[in-house]
């Protein structure tokens, strides 16, 4: 039996606040344009692989395609 058959529906847990941040990221946004509080939340979402950061000097962040609502 495969693990995918046992798991069925796999979803990464997110808080209400993280869900609101994901809603803001339907389009790419420069990280510096977000508040410091939101930037901390975005870093958590990046670690959960729900958000992708593009660039090093002036990064842009966007929600991963499969997690967009």
N, CA, C and O atoms as a Tripos MOL2 file, in Angstrom:
@<TRIPOS>MOLECULE
protein
  276   275    69     0     0
PROTEIN
NO_CHARGES

@<TRIPOS>ATOM
      1 N           0.8430   -1.1710    0.0000 N.3       1 UNK1
      2 CA          0.0000    0.0000    0.0000 C.3       1 UNK1
      3 C           0.8970    1.2460    0.0000 C.2       1 UNK1
      4 O           1.9030    1.3040    0.7080 O.2       1 UNK1
      5 N           0.5200    2.2160   -0.7900 N.am      2 UNK2
      6 CA          1.2980    3.4520   -0.8890 C.3       2 UNK2
      7 C           0.8700    4.4440    0.1850 C.2       2 UNK2
      8 O          -0.2710    4.4350    0.6470 O.2       2 UNK2
      9 N           1.8100    5.2960    0.5690 N.am      3 UNK3
     10 CA          1.5200    6.3170    1.5960 C.3       3 UNK3
     11 C           0.4170    7.2510    1.1250 C.2       3 UNK3
     12 O          -0.4340    7.6480    1.9220 O.2       3 UNK3
     13 N           0.4150    7.6100   -0.1570 N.am      4 UNK4
     14 CA         -0.6160    8.5140   -0.6720 C.3       4 UNK4
     15 C          -2.0170    7.9290   -0.5090 C.2       4 UNK4
     16 O          -2.9830    8.6660   -0.3130 O.2       4 UNK4
     17 N          -2.1230    6.6090   -0.5900 N.am      5 UNK5
     18 CA         -3.4240    5.9750   -0.4000 C.3       5 UNK5
     19 C          -3.8640    6.0570    1.0560 C.2       5 UNK5
     20 O          -5.0560    6.1700    1.3380 O.2       5 UNK5
     21 N          -2.9060    6.0000    1.9840 N.am      6 UNK6
     22 CA         -3.2330    6.0900    3.4010 C.3       6 UNK6
     23 C          -3.5840    7.5040    3.8250 C.2       6 UNK6
     24 O          -4.5110    7.7110    4.6090 O.2       6 UNK6
     25 N          -2.8520    8.4680    3.3120 N.am      7 UNK7
     26 CA         -3.0370    9.8600    3.7280 C.3       7 UNK7
     27 C          -4.3400   10.4230    3.1780 C.2       7 UNK7
     28 O          -5.0880   11.0720    3.9100 O.2       7 UNK7
     29 N          -4.6180   10.1870    1.9200 N.am      8 UNK8
     30 CA         -5.8340   10.7220    1.3110 C.3       8 UNK8
     31 C          -5.6890   12.1920    0.9900 C.2       8 UNK8
     32 O          -5.2460   12.5410   -0.1040 O.2       8 UNK8
     33 N          -6.0500   13.0640    1.9200 N.am      9 UNK9
     34 CA         -6.0090   14.5070    1.6940 C.3       9 UNK9
     35 C          -4.9330   15.1120    2.6010 C.2       9 UNK9
     36 O          -5.0930   15.1480    3.8210 O.2       9 UNK9
     37 N          -3.8590   15.5770    2.0110 N.am     10 UNK10
     38 CA         -2.7600   16.1730    2.7640 C.3      10 UNK10
     39 C          -2.8420   17.6830    2.6510 C.2      10 UNK10
     40 O          -2.8630   18.2270    1.5470 O.2      10 UNK10
     41 N          -2.8890   18.3690    3.7970 N.am     11 UNK11
     42 CA         -2.9670   19.8180    3.7930 C.3      11 UNK11
     43 C          -2.0320   20.3590    4.8720 C.2      11 UNK11
     44 O          -1.9580   19.8100    5.9710 O.2      11 UNK11
     45 N          -1.3250   21.4290    4.5540 N.am     12 UNK12
     46 CA         -0.4320   22.0790    5.5150 C.3      12 UNK12
     47 C          -1.2630   23.0360    6.3580 C.2      12 UNK12
     48 O          -2.0060   23.8610    5.8260 O.2      12 UNK12
     49 N          -1.1320   22.9210    7.6820 N.am     13 UNK13
     50 CA         -1.9090   23.7540    8.5890 C.3      13 UNK13
     51 C          -1.4310   25.1940    8.5200 C.2      13 UNK13
     52 O          -0.2290   25.4570    8.5230 O.2      13 UNK13
     53 N          -2.3790   26.1280    8.4580 N.am     14 UNK14
     54 CA         -2.0720   27.5540    8.5010 C.3      14 UNK14
     55 C          -3.0470   28.2380    9.4510 C.2      14 UNK14
     56 O          -4.2050   27.8370    9.5740 O.2      14 UNK14
     57 N          -2.5590   29.2720   10.1140 N.am     15 UNK15
     58 CA         -3.4150   30.0460   11.0210 C.3      15 UNK15
     59 C          -4.2950   30.9950   10.2010 C.2      15 UNK15
     60 O          -4.0990   31.1520    8.9960 O.2      15 UNK15
     61 N          -5.2530   31.6150   10.8610 N.am     16 UNK16
     62 CA         -6.1160   32.5950   10.1850 C.3      16 UNK16
     63 C          -5.2870   33.7550    9.6430 C.2      16 UNK16
     64 O          -5.5370   34.2530    8.5450 O.2      16 UNK16
     65 N          -4.3020   34.1740   10.4230 N.am     17 UNK17
     66 CA         -3.4460   35.2800    9.9920 C.3      17 UNK17
     67 C          -2.6380   34.8990    8.7530 C.2      17 UNK17
     68 O          -2.4810   35.7060    7.8370 O.2      17 UNK17
     69 N          -2.1300   33.6770    8.7280 N.am     18 UNK18
     70 CA         -1.3750   33.2210    7.5560 C.3      18 UNK18
     71 C          -2.2810   33.1160    6.3330 C.2      18 UNK18
     72 O          -1.8470   33.4060    5.2180 O.2      18 UNK18
     73 N          -3.5280   32.7080    6.5280 N.am     19 UNK19
     74 CA         -4.4730   32.6600    5.4090 C.3      19 UNK19
     75 C          -4.7260   34.0500    4.8350 C.2      19 UNK19
     76 O          -4.8450   34.2090    3.6200 O.2      19 UNK19
     77 N          -4.8080   35.0550    5.7010 N.am     20 UNK20
     78 CA         -4.9950   36.4250    5.2290 C.3      20 UNK20
     79 C          -3.7840   36.8970    4.4280 C.2      20 UNK20
     80 O          -3.9300   37.5960    3.4260 O.2      20 UNK20
     81 N          -2.5900   36.5130    4.8730 N.am     21 UNK21
     82 CA         -1.3790   36.8700    4.1320 C.3      21 UNK21
     83 C          -1.3620   36.2030    2.7650 C.2      21 UNK21
     84 O          -0.9780   36.8210    1.7720 O.2      21 UNK21
     85 N          -1.7770   34.9450    2.7130 N.am     22 UNK22
     86 CA         -1.8280   34.2480    1.4290 C.3      22 UNK22
     87 C          -2.7950   34.9290    0.4720 C.2      22 UNK22
     88 O          -2.5550   34.9700   -0.7350 O.2      22 UNK22
     89 N          -3.8930   35.4660    1.0110 N.am     23 UNK23
     90 CA         -4.8440   36.2020    0.1770 C.3      23 UNK23
     91 C          -4.1940   37.4440   -0.4350 C.2      23 UNK23
     92 O          -4.4680   37.7890   -1.5840 O.2      23 UNK23
     93 N          -3.3220   38.1210    0.3450 N.am     24 UNK24
     94 CA         -2.6290   39.3140   -0.1550 C.3      24 UNK24
     95 C          -1.6590   38.9630   -1.2750 C.2      24 UNK24
     96 O          -1.3340   39.8170   -2.1000 O.2      24 UNK24
     97 N          -1.1950   37.7270   -1.3150 N.am     25 UNK25
     98 CA         -0.1420   37.3310   -2.2460 C.3      25 UNK25
     99 C          -0.6650   36.6420   -3.4990 C.2      25 UNK25
    100 O           0.0420   35.8300   -4.0960 O.2      25 UNK25
    101 N          -1.8870   36.9520   -3.9030 N.am     26 UNK26
    102 CA         -2.3910   36.3710   -5.1470 C.3      26 UNK26
    103 C          -1.5680   36.8700   -6.3360 C.2      26 UNK26
    104 O          -1.4070   36.1710   -7.3360 O.2      26 UNK26
    105 N          -1.0560   38.0830   -6.2070 N.am     27 UNK27
    106 CA         -0.1530   38.6400   -7.2120 C.3      27 UNK27
    107 C           1.2020   38.8580   -6.5530 C.2      27 UNK27
    108 O           1.2630   39.0450   -5.3380 O.2      27 UNK27
    109 N           2.2930   38.8410   -7.3230 N.am     28 UNK28
    110 CA          3.6250   39.0700   -6.7260 C.3      28 UNK28
    111 C           3.7080   40.4430   -6.0500 C.2      28 UNK28
    112 O           3.1950   41.4370   -6.5650 O.2      28 UNK28
    113 N           4.3680   40.4740   -4.8830 N.am     29 UNK29
    114 CA          4.5150   41.7020   -4.0890 C.3      29 UNK29
    115 C           5.9660   41.8010   -3.6410 C.2      29 UNK29
    116 O           6.5790   40.8000   -3.2720 O.2      29 UNK29
    117 N           6.5130   43.0160   -3.6760 N.am     30 UNK30
    118 CA          7.8560   43.2320   -3.1430 C.3      30 UNK30
    119 C           7.7990   43.0840   -1.6290 C.2      30 UNK30
    120 O           6.9080   43.6320   -0.9800 O.2      30 UNK30
    121 N           8.7380   42.3510   -1.0730 N.am     31 UNK31
    122 CA          8.7530   42.0910    0.3650 C.3      31 UNK31
    123 C           8.8610   43.3840    1.1630 C.2      31 UNK31
    124 O           8.2720   43.4940    2.2380 O.2      31 UNK31
    125 N           9.6070   44.3670    0.6530 N.am     32 UNK32
    126 CA          9.8020   45.6290    1.3850 C.3      32 UNK32
    127 C           8.5270   46.4670    1.4560 C.2      32 UNK32
    128 O           8.4420   47.3800    2.2780 O.2      32 UNK32
    129 N           7.5340   46.1780    0.6120 N.am     33 UNK33
    130 CA          6.2790   46.9310    0.6320 C.3      33 UNK33
    131 C           5.3270   46.4500    1.7240 C.2      33 UNK33
    132 O           4.3140   47.0970    1.9900 O.2      33 UNK33
    133 N           5.6430   45.3240    2.3560 N.am     34 UNK34
    134 CA          4.8000   44.7900    3.4180 C.3      34 UNK34
    135 C           5.2780   45.3130    4.7670 C.2      34 UNK34
    136 O           6.4410   45.6850    4.9210 O.2      34 UNK34
    137 N           4.3830   45.3390    5.7320 N.am     35 UNK35
    138 CA          4.7680   45.7850    7.0730 C.3      35 UNK35
    139 C           5.7350   44.7730    7.6890 C.2      35 UNK35
    140 O           5.8270   43.6340    7.2310 O.2      35 UNK35
    141 N           6.4470   45.1950    8.7220 N.am     36 UNK36
    142 CA          7.4090   44.3110    9.3750 C.3      36 UNK36
    143 C           6.7110   43.0850    9.9640 C.2      36 UNK36
    144 O           7.2570   41.9830    9.9280 O.2      36 UNK36
    145 N           5.5260   43.2700   10.4980 N.am     37 UNK37
    146 CA          4.7450   42.1590   11.0580 C.3      37 UNK37
    147 C           4.3940   41.1490    9.9630 C.2      37 UNK37
    148 O           4.5160   39.9390   10.1570 O.2      37 UNK37
    149 N           3.9560   41.6630    8.8100 N.am     38 UNK38
    150 CA          3.6270   40.7790    7.6900 C.3      38 UNK38
    151 C           4.8680   40.0660    7.1520 C.2      38 UNK38
    152 O           4.7890   38.9100    6.7360 O.2      38 UNK38
    153 N           6.0040   40.7450    7.1590 N.am     39 UNK39
    154 CA          7.2380   40.1250    6.6730 C.3      39 UNK39
    155 C           7.6180   38.9170    7.5220 C.2      39 UNK39
    156 O           8.1030   37.9180    6.9900 O.2      39 UNK39
    157 N           7.4040   38.9960    8.8360 N.am     40 UNK40
    158 CA          7.6920   37.8620    9.7180 C.3      40 UNK40
    159 C           6.7640   36.6970    9.3780 C.2      40 UNK40
    160 O           7.1950   35.5440    9.3290 O.2      40 UNK40
    161 N           5.4910   37.0060    9.1440 N.am     41 UNK41
    162 CA          4.5380   35.9620    8.7570 C.3      41 UNK41
    163 C           4.8920   35.3430    7.4170 C.2      41 UNK41
    164 O           4.7460   34.1360    7.2270 O.2      41 UNK41
    165 N           5.3600   36.1690    6.4860 N.am     42 UNK42
    166 CA          5.7650   35.6690    5.1670 C.3      42 UNK42
    167 C           6.9460   34.7200    5.3090 C.2      42 UNK42
    168 O           7.0030   33.7010    4.6210 O.2      42 UNK42
    169 N           7.8880   35.0390    6.1890 N.am     43 UNK43
    170 CA          9.0360   34.1520    6.4040 C.3      43 UNK43
    171 C           8.5750   32.7800    6.8930 C.2      43 UNK43
    172 O           9.1340   31.7590    6.4920 O.2      43 UNK43
    173 N           7.5680   32.7510    7.7480 N.am     44 UNK44
    174 CA          7.0240   31.4730    8.2230 C.3      44 UNK44
    175 C           6.3840   30.7040    7.0660 C.2      44 UNK44
    176 O           6.5350   29.4860    6.9680 O.2      44 UNK44
    177 N           5.6770   31.4090    6.1980 N.am     45 UNK45
    178 CA          5.0500   30.7620    5.0470 C.3      45 UNK45
    179 C           6.0920   30.2560    4.0520 C.2      45 UNK45
    180 O           5.8820   29.2340    3.3990 O.2      45 UNK45
    181 N           7.2060   30.9630    3.9350 N.am     46 UNK46
    182 CA          8.2960   30.5060    3.0700 C.3      46 UNK46
    183 C           8.8590   29.1980    3.6130 C.2      46 UNK46
    184 O           9.1330   28.2750    2.8470 O.2      46 UNK46
    185 N           9.0360   29.1130    4.9450 N.am     47 UNK47
    186 CA          9.5400   27.8740    5.5560 C.3      47 UNK47
    187 C           8.5680   26.7180    5.3710 C.2      47 UNK47
    188 O           8.9920   25.5650    5.2890 O.2      47 UNK47
    189 N           7.2700   27.0070    5.3030 N.am     48 UNK48
    190 CA          6.2650   25.9700    5.0790 C.3      48 UNK48
    191 C           6.0980   25.6490    3.6010 C.2      48 UNK48
    192 O           5.2990   24.7850    3.2420 O.2      48 UNK48
    193 N           6.8470   26.3380    2.7360 N.am     49 UNK49
    194 CA          6.7890   26.1750    1.2690 C.3      49 UNK49
    195 C           5.4350   26.5740    0.6880 C.2      49 UNK49
    196 O           5.0290   26.0520   -0.3500 O.2      49 UNK49
    197 N           4.7440   27.4820    1.3400 N.am     50 UNK50
    198 CA          3.4850   27.9940    0.8170 C.3      50 UNK50
    199 C           3.6920   29.2650    0.0100 C.2      50 UNK50
    200 O           2.8230   29.6740   -0.7600 O.2      50 UNK50
    201 N           4.8540   29.8880    0.1950 N.am     51 UNK51
    202 CA          5.2000   31.1250   -0.4990 C.3      51 UNK51
    203 C           6.5900   30.9640   -1.0920 C.2      51 UNK51
    204 O           7.4670   30.3420   -0.4930 O.2      51 UNK51
    205 N           6.7790   31.5330   -2.2750 N.am     52 UNK52
    206 CA          8.0790   31.5080   -2.9340 C.3      52 UNK52
    207 C           8.6710   32.9060   -2.9240 C.2      52 UNK52
    208 O           7.9890   33.8840   -3.2290 O.2      52 UNK52
    209 N           9.9550   32.9910   -2.5680 N.am     53 UNK53
    210 CA         10.6880   34.2630   -2.5820 C.3      53 UNK53
    211 C          11.5940   34.2420   -3.7990 C.2      53 UNK53
    212 O          12.3640   33.3020   -3.9990 O.2      53 UNK53
    213 N          11.4950   35.2920   -4.6140 N.am     54 UNK54
    214 CA         12.2890   35.3940   -5.8330 C.3      54 UNK54
    215 C          13.2190   36.5830   -5.7110 C.2      54 UNK54
    216 O          12.7640   37.7150   -5.5460 O.2      54 UNK54
    217 N          14.5170   36.3360   -5.7900 N.am     55 UNK55
    218 CA         15.5060   37.4020   -5.7210 C.3      55 UNK55
    219 C          16.1730   37.4720   -4.3720 C.2      55 UNK55
    220 O          15.6830   36.9210   -3.3860 O.2      55 UNK55
    221 N          17.3250   38.1730   -4.3390 N.am     56 UNK56
    222 CA         18.0880   38.3220   -3.1060 C.3      56 UNK56
    223 C          18.1280   39.7740   -2.6320 C.2      56 UNK56
    224 O          17.8700   40.0470   -1.4600 O.2      56 UNK56
    225 N          18.4460   40.6970   -3.5220 N.am     57 UNK57
    226 CA         18.6240   42.1010   -3.1530 C.3      57 UNK57
    227 C          17.2990   42.7710   -2.7800 C.2      57 UNK57
    228 O          17.1890   43.3720   -1.7110 O.2      57 UNK57
    229 N          16.3070   42.6730   -3.6450 N.am     58 UNK58
    230 CA         14.9840   43.2480   -3.4140 C.3      58 UNK58
    231 C          13.9640   42.1650   -3.7510 C.2      58 UNK58
    232 O          13.3590   42.2010   -4.8230 O.2      58 UNK58
    233 N          13.7620   41.1900   -2.8400 N.am     59 UNK59
    234 CA         12.9660   40.0130   -3.1840 C.3      59 UNK59
    235 C          11.4890   40.3130   -3.4000 C.2      59 UNK59
    236 O          10.9110   41.2220   -2.8060 O.2      59 UNK59
    237 N          10.9110   39.5070   -4.2760 N.am     60 UNK60
    238 CA          9.4860   39.5080   -4.5370 C.3      60 UNK60
    239 C           8.9360   38.2110   -3.9750 C.2      60 UNK60
    240 O           9.5860   37.1720   -4.0810 O.2      60 UNK60
    241 N           7.7560   38.2490   -3.3830 N.am     61 UNK61
    242 CA          7.1490   37.0370   -2.8420 C.3      61 UNK61
    243 C           5.7990   36.8030   -3.5160 C.2      61 UNK61
    244 O           5.0870   37.7470   -3.8600 O.2      61 UNK61
    245 N           5.4640   35.5340   -3.6950 N.am     62 UNK62
    246 CA          4.1920   35.1580   -4.3050 C.3      62 UNK62
    247 C           3.7800   33.8060   -3.7470 C.2      62 UNK62
    248 O           4.6290   32.9580   -3.4720 O.2      62 UNK62
    249 N           2.4680   33.6010   -3.5780 N.am     63 UNK63
    250 CA          1.9580   32.3180   -3.0860 C.3      63 UNK63
    251 C           2.2110   31.2470   -4.1320 C.2      63 UNK63
    252 O           2.0830   31.5000   -5.3300 O.2      63 UNK63
    253 N           2.5710   30.0540   -3.6820 N.am     64 UNK64
    254 CA          2.7770   28.9410   -4.5970 C.3      64 UNK64
    255 C           1.4630   28.6070   -5.2840 C.2      64 UNK64
    256 O           0.3940   28.7160   -4.6830 O.2      64 UNK64
    257 N           1.5460   28.2060   -6.5310 N.am     65 UNK65
    258 CA          0.3700   27.9930   -7.3750 C.3      65 UNK65
    259 C          -0.6200   27.0000   -6.7750 C.2      65 UNK65
    260 O          -1.8250   27.2520   -6.8020 O.2      65 UNK65
    261 N          -0.1490   25.8820   -6.2360 N.am     66 UNK66
    262 CA         -1.0760   24.8590   -5.7520 C.3      66 UNK66
    263 C          -1.7700   25.2440   -4.4500 C.2      66 UNK66
    264 O          -2.7160   24.5680   -4.0470 O.2      66 UNK66
    265 N          -1.3270   26.3150   -3.7770 N.am     67 UNK67
    266 CA         -1.9450   26.7330   -2.5330 C.3      67 UNK67
    267 C          -2.8310   27.9530   -2.6990 C.2      67 UNK67
    268 O          -3.4320   28.4120   -1.7280 O.2      67 UNK67
    269 N          -2.9250   28.4850   -3.9040 N.am     68 UNK68
    270 CA         -3.8050   29.6330   -4.1250 C.3      68 UNK68
    271 C          -5.2370   29.1680   -4.0810 C.2      68 UNK68
    272 O          -5.5640   28.0800   -4.5550 O.2      68 UNK68
    273 N          -6.1030   30.0050   -3.5030 N.am     69 UNK69
    274 CA         -7.5320   29.6430   -3.4070 C.3      69 UNK69
    275 C          -8.2700   30.0910   -4.6400 C.2      69 UNK69
    276 O          -9.4770   29.8780   -4.7480 O.2      69 UNK69
@<TRIPOS>BOND
     1     1     2 1
     2     2     3 1
     3     3     4 2
     4     3     5 am
     5     5     6 1
     6     6     7 1
     7     7     8 2
     8     7     9 am
     9     9    10 1
    10    10    11 1
    11    11    12 2
    12    11    13 am
    13    13    14 1
    14    14    15 1
    15    15    16 2
    16    15    17 am
    17    17    18 1
    18    18    19 1
    19    19    20 2
    20    19    21 am
    21    21    22 1
    22    22    23 1
    23    23    24 2
    24    23    25 am
    25    25    26 1
    26    26    27 1
    27    27    28 2
    28    27    29 am
    29    29    30 1
    30    30    31 1
    31    31    32 2
    32    31    33 am
    33    33    34 1
    34    34    35 1
    35    35    36 2
    36    35    37 am
    37    37    38 1
    38    38    39 1
    39    39    40 2
    40    39    41 am
    41    41    42 1
    42    42    43 1
    43    43    44 2
    44    43    45 am
    45    45    46 1
    46    46    47 1
    47    47    48 2
    48    47    49 am
    49    49    50 1
    50    50    51 1
    51    51    52 2
    52    51    53 am
    53    53    54 1
    54    54    55 1
    55    55    56 2
    56    55    57 am
    57    57    58 1
    58    58    59 1
    59    59    60 2
    60    59    61 am
    61    61    62 1
    62    62    63 1
    63    63    64 2
    64    63    65 am
    65    65    66 1
    66    66    67 1
    67    67    68 2
    68    67    69 am
    69    69    70 1
    70    70    71 1
    71    71    72 2
    72    71    73 am
    73    73    74 1
    74    74    75 1
    75    75    76 2
    76    75    77 am
    77    77    78 1
    78    78    79 1
    79    79    80 2
    80    79    81 am
    81    81    82 1
    82    82    83 1
    83    83    84 2
    84    83    85 am
    85    85    86 1
    86    86    87 1
    87    87    88 2
    88    87    89 am
    89    89    90 1
    90    90    91 1
    91    91    92 2
    92    91    93 am
    93    93    94 1
    94    94    95 1
    95    95    96 2
    96    95    97 am
    97    97    98 1
    98    98    99 1
    99    99   100 2
   100    99   101 am
   101   101   102 1
   102   102   103 1
   103   103   104 2
   104   103   105 am
   105   105   106 1
   106   106   107 1
   107   107   108 2
   108   107   109 am
   109   109   110 1
   110   110   111 1
   111   111   112 2
   112   111   113 am
   113   113   114 1
   114   114   115 1
   115   115   116 2
   116   115   117 am
   117   117   118 1
   118   118   119 1
   119   119   120 2
   120   119   121 am
   121   121   122 1
   122   122   123 1
   123   123   124 2
   124   123   125 am
   125   125   126 1
   126   126   127 1
   127   127   128 2
   128   127   129 am
   129   129   130 1
   130   130   131 1
   131   131   132 2
   132   131   133 am
   133   133   134 1
   134   134   135 1
   135   135   136 2
   136   135   137 am
   137   137   138 1
   138   138   139 1
   139   139   140 2
   140   139   141 am
   141   141   142 1
   142   142   143 1
   143   143   144 2
   144   143   145 am
   145   145   146 1
   146   146   147 1
   147   147   148 2
   148   147   149 am
   149   149   150 1
   150   150   151 1
   151   151   152 2
   152   151   153 am
   153   153   154 1
   154   154   155 1
   155   155   156 2
   156   155   157 am
   157   157   158 1
   158   158   159 1
   159   159   160 2
   160   159   161 am
   161   161   162 1
   162   162   163 1
   163   163   164 2
   164   163   165 am
   165   165   166 1
   166   166   167 1
   167   167   168 2
   168   167   169 am
   169   169   170 1
   170   170   171 1
   171   171   172 2
   172   171   173 am
   173   173   174 1
   174   174   175 1
   175   175   176 2
   176   175   177 am
   177   177   178 1
   178   178   179 1
   179   179   180 2
   180   179   181 am
   181   181   182 1
   182   182   183 1
   183   183   184 2
   184   183   185 am
   185   185   186 1
   186   186   187 1
   187   187   188 2
   188   187   189 am
   189   189   190 1
   190   190   191 1
   191   191   192 2
   192   191   193 am
   193   193   194 1
   194   194   195 1
   195   195   196 2
   196   195   197 am
   197   197   198 1
   198   198   199 1
   199   199   200 2
   200   199   201 am
   201   201   202 1
   202   202   203 1
   203   203   204 2
   204   203   205 am
   205   205   206 1
   206   206   207 1
   207   207   208 2
   208   207   209 am
   209   209   210 1
   210   210   211 1
   211   211   212 2
   212   211   213 am
   213   213   214 1
   214   214   215 1
   215   215   216 2
   216   215   217 am
   217   217   218 1
   218   218   219 1
   219   219   220 2
   220   219   221 am
   221   221   222 1
   222   222   223 1
   223   223   224 2
   224   223   225 am
   225   225   226 1
   226   226   227 1
   227   227   228 2
   228   227   229 am
   229   229   230 1
   230   230   231 1
   231   231   232 2
   232   231   233 am
   233   233   234 1
   234   234   235 1
   235   235   236 2
   236   235   237 am
   237   237   238 1
   238   238   239 1
   239   239   240 2
   240   239   241 am
   241   241   242 1
   242   242   243 1
   243   243   244 2
   244   243   245 am
   245   245   246 1
   246   246   247 1
   247   247   248 2
   248   247   249 am
   249   249   250 1
   250   250   251 1
   251   251   252 2
   252   251   253 am
   253   253   254 1
   254   254   255 1
   255   255   256 2
   256   255   257 am
   257   257   258 1
   258   258   259 1
   259   259   260 2
   260   259   261 am
   261   261   262 1
   262   262   263 1
   263   263   264 2
   264   263   265 am
   265   265   266 1
   266   266   267 1
   267   267   268 2
   268   267   269 am
   269   269   270 1
   270   270   271 1
   271   271   272 2
   272   271   273 am
   273   273   274 1
   274   274   275 1
   275   275   276 2
@<TRIPOS>SUBSTRUCTURE
     1 UNK1         2 RESIDUE 1 A UNK
     2 UNK2         6 RESIDUE 1 A UNK
     3 UNK3        10 RESIDUE 1 A UNK
     4 UNK4        14 RESIDUE 1 A UNK
     5 UNK5        18 RESIDUE 1 A UNK
     6 UNK6        22 RESIDUE 1 A UNK
     7 UNK7        26 RESIDUE 1 A UNK
     8 UNK8        30 RESIDUE 1 A UNK
     9 UNK9        34 RESIDUE 1 A UNK
    10 UNK10       38 RESIDUE 1 A UNK
    11 UNK11       42 RESIDUE 1 A UNK
    12 UNK12       46 RESIDUE 1 A UNK
    13 UNK13       50 RESIDUE 1 A UNK
    14 UNK14       54 RESIDUE 1 A UNK
    15 UNK15       58 RESIDUE 1 A UNK
    16 UNK16       62 RESIDUE 1 A UNK
    17 UNK17       66 RESIDUE 1 A UNK
    18 UNK18       70 RESIDUE 1 A UNK
    19 UNK19       74 RESIDUE 1 A UNK
    20 UNK20       78 RESIDUE 1 A UNK
    21 UNK21       82 RESIDUE 1 A UNK
    22 UNK22       86 RESIDUE 1 A UNK
    23 UNK23       90 RESIDUE 1 A UNK
    24 UNK24       94 RESIDUE 1 A UNK
    25 UNK25       98 RESIDUE 1 A UNK
    26 UNK26      102 RESIDUE 1 A UNK
    27 UNK27      106 RESIDUE 1 A UNK
    28 UNK28      110 RESIDUE 1 A UNK
    29 UNK29      114 RESIDUE 1 A UNK
    30 UNK30      118 RESIDUE 1 A UNK
    31 UNK31      122 RESIDUE 1 A UNK
    32 UNK32      126 RESIDUE 1 A UNK
    33 UNK33      130 RESIDUE 1 A UNK
    34 UNK34      134 RESIDUE 1 A UNK
    35 UNK35      138 RESIDUE 1 A UNK
    36 UNK36      142 RESIDUE 1 A UNK
    37 UNK37      146 RESIDUE 1 A UNK
    38 UNK38      150 RESIDUE 1 A UNK
    39 UNK39      154 RESIDUE 1 A UNK
    40 UNK40      158 RESIDUE 1 A UNK
    41 UNK41      162 RESIDUE 1 A UNK
    42 UNK42      166 RESIDUE 1 A UNK
    43 UNK43      170 RESIDUE 1 A UNK
    44 UNK44      174 RESIDUE 1 A UNK
    45 UNK45      178 RESIDUE 1 A UNK
    46 UNK46      182 RESIDUE 1 A UNK
    47 UNK47      186 RESIDUE 1 A UNK
    48 UNK48      190 RESIDUE 1 A UNK
    49 UNK49      194 RESIDUE 1 A UNK
    50 UNK50      198 RESIDUE 1 A UNK
    51 UNK51      202 RESIDUE 1 A UNK
    52 UNK52      206 RESIDUE 1 A UNK
    53 UNK53      210 RESIDUE 1 A UNK
    54 UNK54      214 RESIDUE 1 A UNK
    55 UNK55      218 RESIDUE 1 A UNK
    56 UNK56      222 RESIDUE 1 A UNK
    57 UNK57      226 RESIDUE 1 A UNK
    58 UNK58      230 RESIDUE 1 A UNK
    59 UNK59      234 RESIDUE 1 A UNK
    60 UNK60      238 RESIDUE 1 A UNK
    61 UNK61      242 RESIDUE 1 A UNK
    62 UNK62      246 RESIDUE 1 A UNK
    63 UNK63      250 RESIDUE 1 A UNK
    64 UNK64      254 RESIDUE 1 A UNK
    65 UNK65      258 RESIDUE 1 A UNK
    66 UNK66      262 RESIDUE 1 A UNK
    67 UNK67      266 RESIDUE 1 A UNK
    68 UNK68      270 RESIDUE 1 A UNK
    69 UNK69      274 RESIDUE 1 A UNK
